[in-house]
Amino acid sequence: MVSEQVRIINPTGLHARPASVFVKAANGFKSDVAVISGDKRINAKSIVKVMSTALKQGTDIVIEASGEDEAEAVRALVDLVKGGFGEV
């Protein structure tokens, strides 16, 4: 298992477009991928779950992956978040 903490920096948080980009990227990996925020642990491959968390700018999340491409999955998703999903 690999995990890394990252802060959401885009002003609108993880709204529809960035959530869609995030979930699409997560689904590109074979590993199980989760987003952890506070006491919530959600499946990062589910748009419904990601949208329902309403993650806002400034929120620290942990991206965790477990499986054959876990390191690549975490790195790619952390880079997406750090890059503000192209909105910053």
Secondary structure, DSSP 8 states (H G I E B T S, - for coil): -EEEEEE--STT-S-HHHHHHHHHHHHTSSSEEEEEETTEEEETT-HHHHHHT---TT-EEEEEEESTTHHHHHHHHHHHHHTGGGT-
